[in-house]
Amino acid sequence: MNQEKIDRINELARKAKSEGLTETELAERDALRREYIDAVKASLRSQLDNTYIVDAQGNRRPLKKRGGNR
C-alpha cells in the first residue's frame, strides 16, 4: 500500500470526525481500510514464514503453521 492511499485513509478519518462522510466516501474508506489490513497481514505472514527457531544444538527449523485462519 502506498503512502498516497494511507494519507487518503487519514484524510477520510479526519473528515468523518469533523463533518461526517457521504455514502461514497464511506465505501471508499471501507475499501481502503480493508486493503490496508490485508497488506499488514501479508507483511506479517511473510515475516513469520521467514522466522526460524534455533534449538540448543544449533539446528534451525521454521515455525510450525498452526491450524485456523486467524
PyMOL Python script that loads the backbone (N, CA, C, O; Angstrom):
from pymol import cmd

cmd.read_pdbstr("""\
ATOM      1  N   MET A   1       0.855  -1.164   0.000  1.00  0.00           N
ATOM      2  CA  MET A   1       0.000   0.000   0.000  1.00  0.00           C
ATOM      3  C   MET A   1       0.907   1.235   0.000  1.00  0.00           C
ATOM      4  O   MET A   1       1.848   1.330   0.788  1.00  0.00           O
ATOM      5  N   ASN A   2       0.610   2.159  -0.883  1.00  0.00           N
ATOM      6  CA  ASN A   2       1.467   3.335  -0.992  1.00  0.00           C
ATOM      7  C   ASN A   2       1.030   4.444  -0.027  1.00  0.00           C
ATOM      8  O   ASN A   2      -0.072   4.416   0.522  1.00  0.00           O
ATOM      9  N   GLN A   3       1.913   5.405   0.157  1.00  0.00           N
ATOM     10  CA  GLN A   3       1.680   6.493   1.110  1.00  0.00           C
ATOM     11  C   GLN A   3       0.470   7.328   0.721  1.00  0.00           C
ATOM     12  O   GLN A   3      -0.223   7.854   1.592  1.00  0.00           O
ATOM     13  N   GLU A   4       0.210   7.456  -0.556  1.00  0.00           N
ATOM     14  CA  GLU A   4      -0.934   8.233  -1.034  1.00  0.00           C
ATOM     15  C   GLU A   4      -2.250   7.664  -0.487  1.00  0.00           C
ATOM     16  O   GLU A   4      -3.126   8.417  -0.061  1.00  0.00           O
ATOM     17  N   LYS A   5      -2.382   6.349  -0.501  1.00  0.00           N
ATOM     18  CA  LYS A   5      -3.599   5.707  -0.001  1.00  0.00           C
ATOM     19  C   LYS A   5      -3.707   5.834   1.518  1.00  0.00           C
ATOM     20  O   LYS A   5      -4.801   6.022   2.050  1.00  0.00           O
ATOM     21  N   ILE A   6      -2.580   5.734   2.212  1.00  0.00           N
ATOM     22  CA  ILE A   6      -2.593   5.897   3.663  1.00  0.00           C
ATOM     23  C   ILE A   6      -3.001   7.325   4.023  1.00  0.00           C
ATOM     24  O   ILE A   6      -3.768   7.537   4.962  1.00  0.00           O
ATOM     25  N   ASP A   7      -2.491   8.293   3.280  1.00  0.00           N
ATOM     26  CA  ASP A   7      -2.875   9.685   3.504  1.00  0.00           C
ATOM     27  C   ASP A   7      -4.372   9.880   3.277  1.00  0.00           C
ATOM     28  O   ASP A   7      -5.020  10.637   4.000  1.00  0.00           O
ATOM     29  N   ARG A   8      -4.918   9.198   2.274  1.00  0.00           N
ATOM     30  CA  ARG A   8      -6.356   9.311   1.987  1.00  0.00           C
ATOM     31  C   ARG A   8      -7.181   8.705   3.130  1.00  0.00           C
ATOM     32  O   ARG A   8      -8.220   9.254   3.497  1.00  0.00           O
ATOM     33  N   ILE A   9      -6.728   7.586   3.689  1.00  0.00           N
ATOM     34  CA  ILE A   9      -7.415   6.986   4.839  1.00  0.00           C
ATOM     35  C   ILE A   9      -7.455   7.998   5.985  1.00  0.00           C
ATOM     36  O   ILE A   9      -8.499   8.201   6.605  1.00  0.00           O
ATOM     37  N   ASN A  10      -6.325   8.625   6.259  1.00  0.00           N
ATOM     38  CA  ASN A  10      -6.247   9.599   7.343  1.00  0.00           C
ATOM     39  C   ASN A  10      -7.123  10.823   7.073  1.00  0.00           C
ATOM     40  O   ASN A  10      -7.757  11.359   7.982  1.00  0.00           O
ATOM     41  N   GLU A  11      -7.146  11.249   5.829  1.00  0.00           N
ATOM     42  CA  GLU A  11      -7.981  12.382   5.444  1.00  0.00           C
ATOM     43  C   GLU A  11      -9.464  12.065   5.680  1.00  0.00           C
ATOM     44  O   GLU A  11     -10.204  12.889   6.215  1.00  0.00           O
ATOM     45  N   LEU A  12      -9.883  10.873   5.278  1.00  0.00           N
ATOM     46  CA  LEU A  12     -11.270  10.468   5.477  1.00  0.00           C
ATOM     47  C   LEU A  12     -11.593  10.321   6.967  1.00  0.00           C
ATOM     48  O   LEU A  12     -12.707  10.630   7.390  1.00  0.00           O
ATOM     49  N   ALA A  13     -10.638   9.857   7.755  1.00  0.00           N
ATOM     50  CA  ALA A  13     -10.862   9.724   9.194  1.00  0.00           C
ATOM     51  C   ALA A  13     -11.067  11.092   9.837  1.00  0.00           C
ATOM     52  O   ALA A  13     -11.952  11.257  10.678  1.00  0.00           O
ATOM     53  N   ARG A  14     -10.265  12.060   9.452  1.00  0.00           N
ATOM     54  CA  ARG A  14     -10.424  13.420   9.983  1.00  0.00           C
ATOM     55  C   ARG A  14     -11.778  14.009   9.578  1.00  0.00           C
ATOM     56  O   ARG A  14     -12.460  14.640  10.386  1.00  0.00           O
ATOM     57  N   LYS A  15     -12.149  13.796   8.327  1.00  0.00           N
ATOM     58  CA  LYS A  15     -13.418  14.335   7.845  1.00  0.00           C
ATOM     59  C   LYS A  15     -14.590  13.659   8.550  1.00  0.00           C
ATOM     60  O   LYS A  15     -15.586  14.317   8.852  1.00  0.00           O
ATOM     61  N   ALA A  16     -14.490  12.369   8.814  1.00  0.00           N
ATOM     62  CA  ALA A  16     -15.565  11.645   9.500  1.00  0.00           C
ATOM     63  C   ALA A  16     -15.783  12.209  10.894  1.00  0.00           C
ATOM     64  O   ALA A  16     -16.922  12.303  11.353  1.00  0.00           O
ATOM     65  N   LYS A  17     -14.708  12.585  11.569  1.00  0.00           N
ATOM     66  CA  LYS A  17     -14.825  13.141  12.917  1.00  0.00           C
ATOM     67  C   LYS A  17     -15.389  14.548  12.904  1.00  0.00           C
ATOM     68  O   LYS A  17     -16.147  14.923  13.798  1.00  0.00           O
ATOM     69  N   SER A  18     -15.028  15.327  11.901  1.00  0.00           N
ATOM     70  CA  SER A  18     -15.428  16.731  11.895  1.00  0.00           C
ATOM     71  C   SER A  18     -16.811  16.976  11.297  1.00  0.00           C
ATOM     72  O   SER A  18     -17.617  17.697  11.885  1.00  0.00           O
ATOM     73  N   GLU A  19     -17.091  16.395  10.149  1.00  0.00           N
ATOM     74  CA  GLU A  19     -18.353  16.723   9.483  1.00  0.00           C
ATOM     75  C   GLU A  19     -19.137  15.527   8.973  1.00  0.00           C
ATOM     76  O   GLU A  19     -20.274  15.684   8.527  1.00  0.00           O
ATOM     77  N   GLY A  20     -18.561  14.346   9.027  1.00  0.00           N
ATOM     78  CA  GLY A  20     -19.253  13.165   8.529  1.00  0.00           C
ATOM     79  C   GLY A  20     -18.881  12.867   7.089  1.00  0.00           C
ATOM     80  O   GLY A  20     -18.304  13.701   6.391  1.00  0.00           O
ATOM     81  N   LEU A  21     -19.224  11.666   6.659  1.00  0.00           N
ATOM     82  CA  LEU A  21     -18.881  11.218   5.312  1.00  0.00           C
ATOM     83  C   LEU A  21     -20.129  10.895   4.512  1.00  0.00           C
ATOM     84  O   LEU A  21     -21.161  10.509   5.061  1.00  0.00           O
ATOM     85  N   THR A  22     -20.009  11.064   3.186  1.00  0.00           N
ATOM     86  CA  THR A  22     -21.096  10.669   2.298  1.00  0.00           C
ATOM     87  C   THR A  22     -21.037   9.151   2.121  1.00  0.00           C
ATOM     88  O   THR A  22     -20.070   8.511   2.534  1.00  0.00           O
ATOM     89  N   GLU A  23     -22.062   8.584   1.512  1.00  0.00           N
ATOM     90  CA  GLU A  23     -22.091   7.135   1.263  1.00  0.00           C
ATOM     91  C   GLU A  23     -20.904   6.692   0.409  1.00  0.00           C
ATOM     92  O   GLU A  23     -20.315   5.639   0.651  1.00  0.00           O
ATOM     93  N   THR A  24     -20.561   7.500  -0.588  1.00  0.00           N
ATOM     94  CA  THR A  24     -19.427   7.184  -1.462  1.00  0.00           C
ATOM     95  C   THR A  24     -18.129   7.186  -0.677  1.00  0.00           C
ATOM     96  O   THR A  24     -17.292   6.300  -0.849  1.00  0.00           O
ATOM     97  N   GLU A  25     -17.961   8.183   0.189  1.00  0.00           N
ATOM     98  CA  GLU A  25     -16.745   8.262   0.996  1.00  0.00           C
ATOM     99  C   GLU A  25     -16.670   7.124   2.014  1.00  0.00           C
ATOM    100  O   GLU A  25     -15.586   6.615   2.302  1.00  0.00           O
ATOM    101  N   LEU A  26     -17.814   6.727   2.553  1.00  0.00           N
ATOM    102  CA  LEU A  26     -17.839   5.590   3.470  1.00  0.00           C
ATOM    103  C   LEU A  26     -17.373   4.317   2.772  1.00  0.00           C
ATOM    104  O   LEU A  26     -16.593   3.545   3.329  1.00  0.00           O
ATOM    105  N   ALA A  27     -17.854   4.105   1.559  1.00  0.00           N
ATOM    106  CA  ALA A  27     -17.461   2.928   0.790  1.00  0.00           C
ATOM    107  C   ALA A  27     -15.968   2.976   0.458  1.00  0.00           C
ATOM    108  O   ALA A  27     -15.278   1.960   0.539  1.00  0.00           O
ATOM    109  N   GLU A  28     -15.478   4.151   0.088  1.00  0.00           N
ATOM    110  CA  GLU A  28     -14.056   4.311  -0.224  1.00  0.00           C
ATOM    111  C   GLU A  28     -13.210   4.039   1.024  1.00  0.00           C
ATOM    112  O   GLU A  28     -12.194   3.347   0.956  1.00  0.00           O
ATOM    113  N   ARG A  29     -13.640   4.590   2.158  1.00  0.00           N
ATOM    114  CA  ARG A  29     -12.911   4.384   3.415  1.00  0.00           C
ATOM    115  C   ARG A  29     -12.852   2.903   3.780  1.00  0.00           C
ATOM    116  O   ARG A  29     -11.800   2.393   4.166  1.00  0.00           O
ATOM    117  N   ASP A  30     -13.984   2.221   3.656  1.00  0.00           N
ATOM    118  CA  ASP A  30     -14.026   0.796   3.985  1.00  0.00           C
ATOM    119  C   ASP A  30     -13.110  -0.018   3.075  1.00  0.00           C
ATOM    120  O   ASP A  30     -12.419  -0.926   3.538  1.00  0.00           O
ATOM    121  N   ALA A  31     -13.104   0.303   1.786  1.00  0.00           N
ATOM    122  CA  ALA A  31     -12.243  -0.419   0.836  1.00  0.00           C
ATOM    123  C   ALA A  31     -10.766  -0.158   1.134  1.00  0.00           C
ATOM    124  O   ALA A  31      -9.950  -1.079   1.090  1.00  0.00           O
ATOM    125  N   LEU A  32     -10.425   1.088   1.435  1.00  0.00           N
ATOM    126  CA  LEU A  32      -9.041   1.420   1.749  1.00  0.00           C
ATOM    127  C   LEU A  32      -8.590   0.761   3.051  1.00  0.00           C
ATOM    128  O   LEU A  32      -7.461   0.280   3.152  1.00  0.00           O
ATOM    129  N   ARG A  33      -9.470   0.743   4.037  1.00  0.00           N
ATOM    130  CA  ARG A  33      -9.144   0.088   5.304  1.00  0.00           C
ATOM    131  C   ARG A  33      -8.904  -1.405   5.099  1.00  0.00           C
ATOM    132  O   ARG A  33      -7.954  -1.966   5.646  1.00  0.00           O
ATOM    133  N   ARG A  34      -9.764  -2.046   4.314  1.00  0.00           N
ATOM    134  CA  ARG A  34      -9.612  -3.481   4.050  1.00  0.00           C
ATOM    135  C   ARG A  34      -8.280  -3.741   3.351  1.00  0.00           C
ATOM    136  O   ARG A  34      -7.571  -4.687   3.694  1.00  0.00           O
ATOM    137  N   GLU A  35      -7.938  -2.903   2.371  1.00  0.00           N
ATOM    138  CA  GLU A  35      -6.676  -3.061   1.648  1.00  0.00           C
ATOM    139  C   GLU A  35      -5.491  -2.897   2.602  1.00  0.00           C
ATOM    140  O   GLU A  35      -4.512  -3.637   2.509  1.00  0.00           O
ATOM    141  N   TYR A  36      -5.577  -1.933   3.515  1.00  0.00           N
ATOM    142  CA  TYR A  36      -4.510  -1.703   4.481  1.00  0.00           C
ATOM    143  C   TYR A  36      -4.345  -2.906   5.411  1.00  0.00           C
ATOM    144  O   TYR A  36      -3.228  -3.365   5.648  1.00  0.00           O
ATOM    145  N   ILE A  37      -5.455  -3.411   5.933  1.00  0.00           N
ATOM    146  CA  ILE A  37      -5.410  -4.565   6.832  1.00  0.00           C
ATOM    147  C   ILE A  37      -4.824  -5.775   6.114  1.00  0.00           C
ATOM    148  O   ILE A  37      -4.001  -6.492   6.682  1.00  0.00           O
ATOM    149  N   ASP A  38      -5.238  -6.006   4.878  1.00  0.00           N
ATOM    150  CA  ASP A  38      -4.707  -7.130   4.101  1.00  0.00           C
ATOM    151  C   ASP A  38      -3.201  -6.987   3.873  1.00  0.00           C
ATOM    152  O   ASP A  38      -2.473  -7.978   3.912  1.00  0.00           O
ATOM    153  N   ALA A  39      -2.732  -5.764   3.636  1.00  0.00           N
ATOM    154  CA  ALA A  39      -1.303  -5.533   3.423  1.00  0.00           C
ATOM    155  C   ALA A  39      -0.512  -5.799   4.703  1.00  0.00           C
ATOM    156  O   ALA A  39       0.572  -6.381   4.651  1.00  0.00           O
ATOM    157  N   VAL A  40      -1.043  -5.380   5.846  1.00  0.00           N
ATOM    158  CA  VAL A  40      -0.368  -5.620   7.123  1.00  0.00           C
ATOM    159  C   VAL A  40      -0.311  -7.115   7.413  1.00  0.00           C
ATOM    160  O   VAL A  40       0.724  -7.629   7.838  1.00  0.00           O
ATOM    161  N   LYS A  41      -1.415  -7.810   7.184  1.00  0.00           N
ATOM    162  CA  LYS A  41      -1.445  -9.264   7.405  1.00  0.00           C
ATOM    163  C   LYS A  41      -0.446  -9.979   6.500  1.00  0.00           C
ATOM    164  O   LYS A  41       0.258 -10.882   6.952  1.00  0.00           O
ATOM    165  N   ALA A  42      -0.376  -9.589   5.239  1.00  0.00           N
ATOM    166  CA  ALA A  42       0.550 -10.224   4.298  1.00  0.00           C
ATOM    167  C   ALA A  42       1.994  -9.979   4.718  1.00  0.00           C
ATOM    168  O   ALA A  42       2.835 -10.872   4.609  1.00  0.00           O
ATOM    169  N   SER A  43       2.279  -8.792   5.188  1.00  0.00           N
ATOM    170  CA  SER A  43       3.624  -8.466   5.650  1.00  0.00           C
ATOM    171  C   SER A  43       4.002  -9.310   6.863  1.00  0.00           C
ATOM    172  O   SER A  43       5.109  -9.843   6.933  1.00  0.00           O
ATOM    173  N   LEU A  44       3.094  -9.427   7.804  1.00  0.00           N
ATOM    174  CA  LEU A  44       3.345 -10.235   8.998  1.00  0.00           C
ATOM    175  C   LEU A  44       3.512 -11.700   8.634  1.00  0.00           C
ATOM    176  O   LEU A  44       4.407 -12.375   9.144  1.00  0.00           O
ATOM    177  N   ARG A  45       2.648 -12.193   7.749  1.00  0.00           N
ATOM    178  CA  ARG A  45       2.725 -13.594   7.325  1.00  0.00           C
ATOM    179  C   ARG A  45       4.073 -13.877   6.664  1.00  0.00           C
ATOM    180  O   ARG A  45       4.680 -14.918   6.914  1.00  0.00           O
ATOM    181  N   SER A  46       4.538 -12.964   5.831  1.00  0.00           N
ATOM    182  CA  SER A  46       5.827 -13.116   5.167  1.00  0.00           C
ATOM    183  C   SER A  46       6.962 -13.132   6.186  1.00  0.00           C
ATOM    184  O   SER A  46       7.892 -13.931   6.080  1.00  0.00           O
ATOM    185  N   GLN A  47       6.877 -12.252   7.164  1.00  0.00           N
ATOM    186  CA  GLN A  47       7.906 -12.202   8.192  1.00  0.00           C
ATOM    187  C   GLN A  47       7.935 -13.501   8.996  1.00  0.00           C
ATOM    188  O   GLN A  47       9.009 -14.030   9.284  1.00  0.00           O
ATOM    189  N   LEU A  48       6.780 -14.007   9.351  1.00  0.00           N
ATOM    190  CA  LEU A  48       6.723 -15.252  10.113  1.00  0.00           C
ATOM    191  C   LEU A  48       7.176 -16.447   9.287  1.00  0.00           C
ATOM    192  O   LEU A  48       7.773 -17.379   9.826  1.00  0.00           O
ATOM    193  N   ASP A  49       6.903 -16.432   7.999  1.00  0.00           N
ATOM    194  CA  ASP A  49       7.345 -17.516   7.127  1.00  0.00           C
ATOM    195  C   ASP A  49       8.865 -17.586   7.034  1.00  0.00           C
ATOM    196  O   ASP A  49       9.422 -18.636   6.714  1.00  0.00           O
ATOM    197  N   ASN A  50       9.530 -16.479   7.311  1.00  0.00           N
ATOM    198  CA  ASN A  50      10.987 -16.425   7.242  1.00  0.00           C
ATOM    199  C   ASN A  50      11.635 -16.382   8.625  1.00  0.00           C
ATOM    200  O   ASN A  50      12.781 -15.952   8.761  1.00  0.00           O
ATOM    201  N   THR A  51      10.908 -16.824   9.648  1.00  0.00           N
ATOM    202  CA  THR A  51      11.420 -16.876  11.011  1.00  0.00           C
ATOM    203  C   THR A  51      11.735 -18.317  11.374  1.00  0.00           C
ATOM    204  O   THR A  51      10.940 -19.222  11.119  1.00  0.00           O
ATOM    205  N   TYR A  52      12.894 -18.521  11.966  1.00  0.00           N
ATOM    206  CA  TYR A  52      13.340 -19.860  12.333  1.00  0.00           C
ATOM    207  C   TYR A  52      13.603 -19.948  13.831  1.00  0.00           C
ATOM    208  O   TYR A  52      13.994 -18.969  14.466  1.00  0.00           O
ATOM    209  N   ILE A  53      13.383 -21.131  14.379  1.00  0.00           N
ATOM    210  CA  ILE A  53      13.688 -21.440  15.766  1.00  0.00           C
ATOM    211  C   ILE A  53      15.032 -22.164  15.781  1.00  0.00           C
ATOM    212  O   ILE A  53      15.256 -23.083  14.993  1.00  0.00           O
ATOM    213  N   VAL A  54      15.926 -21.746  16.682  1.00  0.00           N
ATOM    214  CA  VAL A  54      17.219 -22.413  16.828  1.00  0.00           C
ATOM    215  C   VAL A  54      17.205 -23.145  18.158  1.00  0.00           C
ATOM    216  O   VAL A  54      17.017 -22.533  19.210  1.00  0.00           O
ATOM    217  N   ASP A  55      17.406 -24.464  18.110  1.00  0.00           N
ATOM    218  CA  ASP A  55      17.391 -25.242  19.357  1.00  0.00           C
ATOM    219  C   ASP A  55      18.772 -25.229  20.013  1.00  0.00           C
ATOM    220  O   ASP A  55      19.698 -24.592  19.512  1.00  0.00           O
ATOM    221  N   ALA A  56      18.904 -25.939  21.140  1.00  0.00           N
ATOM    222  CA  ALA A  56      20.145 -25.943  21.916  1.00  0.00           C
ATOM    223  C   ALA A  56      21.330 -26.486  21.117  1.00  0.00           C
ATOM    224  O   ALA A  56      22.472 -26.107  21.378  1.00  0.00           O
ATOM    225  N   GLN A  57      21.078 -27.364  20.153  1.00  0.00           N
ATOM    226  CA  GLN A  57      22.153 -27.931  19.341  1.00  0.00           C
ATOM    227  C   GLN A  57      22.512 -27.048  18.142  1.00  0.00           C
ATOM    228  O   GLN A  57      23.435 -27.361  17.389  1.00  0.00           O
ATOM    229  N   GLY A  58      21.797 -25.969  17.973  1.00  0.00           N
ATOM    230  CA  GLY A  58      22.070 -25.057  16.862  1.00  0.00           C
ATOM    231  C   GLY A  58      21.311 -25.380  15.596  1.00  0.00           C
ATOM    232  O   GLY A  58      21.576 -24.793  14.547  1.00  0.00           O
ATOM    233  N   ASN A  59      20.368 -26.307  15.677  1.00  0.00           N
ATOM    234  CA  ASN A  59      19.566 -26.658  14.498  1.00  0.00           C
ATOM    235  C   ASN A  59      18.498 -25.598  14.264  1.00  0.00           C
ATOM    236  O   ASN A  59      17.803 -25.177  15.188  1.00  0.00           O
ATOM    237  N   ARG A  60      18.384 -25.182  13.022  1.00  0.00           N
ATOM    238  CA  ARG A  60      17.351 -24.202  12.645  1.00  0.00           C
ATOM    239  C   ARG A  60      16.166 -24.938  12.055  1.00  0.00           C
ATOM    240  O   ARG A  60      16.324 -25.843  11.236  1.00  0.00           O
ATOM    241  N   ARG A  61      14.976 -24.540  12.481  1.00  0.00           N
ATOM    242  CA  ARG A  61      13.772 -25.106  11.883  1.00  0.00           C
ATOM    243  C   ARG A  61      12.719 -24.002  11.784  1.00  0.00           C
ATOM    244  O   ARG A  61      12.626 -23.140  12.657  1.00  0.00           O
ATOM    245  N   PRO A  62      11.941 -24.039  10.728  1.00  0.00           N
ATOM    246  CA  PRO A  62      10.924 -22.984  10.552  1.00  0.00           C
ATOM    247  C   PRO A  62       9.812 -23.121  11.593  1.00  0.00           C
ATOM    248  O   PRO A  62       9.603 -24.186  12.173  1.00  0.00           O
ATOM    249  N   LEU A  63       9.121 -22.029  11.806  1.00  0.00           N
ATOM    250  CA  LEU A  63       7.968 -22.067  12.694  1.00  0.00           C
ATOM    251  C   LEU A  63       6.922 -23.002  12.116  1.00  0.00           C
ATOM    252  O   LEU A  63       6.769 -23.098  10.899  1.00  0.00           O
ATOM    253  N   LYS A  64       6.207 -23.688  12.986  1.00  0.00           N
ATOM    254  CA  LYS A  64       5.125 -24.559  12.531  1.00  0.00           C
ATOM    255  C   LYS A  64       3.892 -23.700  12.272  1.00  0.00           C
ATOM    256  O   LYS A  64       3.607 -22.751  13.003  1.00  0.00           O
ATOM    257  N   LYS A  65       3.178 -24.054  11.227  1.00  0.00           N
ATOM    258  CA  LYS A  65       1.922 -23.366  10.950  1.00  0.00           C
ATOM    259  C   LYS A  65       0.850 -23.954  11.846  1.00  0.00           C
ATOM    260  O   LYS A  65       0.732 -25.172  11.983  1.00  0.00           O
ATOM    261  N   ARG A  66       0.078 -23.080  12.450  1.00  0.00           N
ATOM    262  CA  ARG A  66      -0.984 -23.529  13.331  1.00  0.00           C
ATOM    263  C   ARG A  66      -2.277 -23.622  12.546  1.00  0.00           C
ATOM    264  O   ARG A  66      -2.437 -22.974  11.512  1.00  0.00           O
ATOM    265  N   GLY A  67      -3.189 -24.423  13.038  1.00  0.00           N
ATOM    266  CA  GLY A  67      -4.493 -24.576  12.401  1.00  0.00           C
ATOM    267  C   GLY A  67      -5.301 -23.294  12.519  1.00  0.00           C
ATOM    268  O   GLY A  67      -5.001 -22.430  13.343  1.00  0.00           O
ATOM    269  N   GLY A  68      -6.296 -23.182  11.714  1.00  0.00           N
ATOM    270  CA  GLY A  68      -7.151 -21.995  11.753  1.00  0.00           C
ATOM    271  C   GLY A  68      -6.640 -20.917  10.819  1.00  0.00           C
ATOM    272  O   GLY A  68      -5.531 -20.999  10.292  1.00  0.00           O
ATOM    273  N   ASN A  69      -7.468 -19.909  10.627  1.00  0.00           N
ATOM    274  CA  ASN A  69      -7.123 -18.823   9.719  1.00  0.00           C
ATOM    275  C   ASN A  69      -7.309 -17.504  10.455  1.00  0.00           C
ATOM    276  O   ASN A  69      -8.220 -16.733  10.154  1.00  0.00           O
ATOM    277  N   ARG A  70      -6.448 -17.263  11.407  1.00  0.00           N
ATOM    278  CA  ARG A  70      -6.557 -16.035  12.208  1.00  0.00           C
ATOM    279  C   ARG A  70      -5.812 -14.915  11.630  1.00  0.00           C
ATOM    280  O   ARG A  70      -5.810 -13.820  12.191  1.00  0.00           O
TER     281      ARG A  70
END
""", "prot")
cmd.dss("prot")
cmd.show_as("cartoon", "prot")
cmd.util.cbc("prot")
cmd.orient("prot")
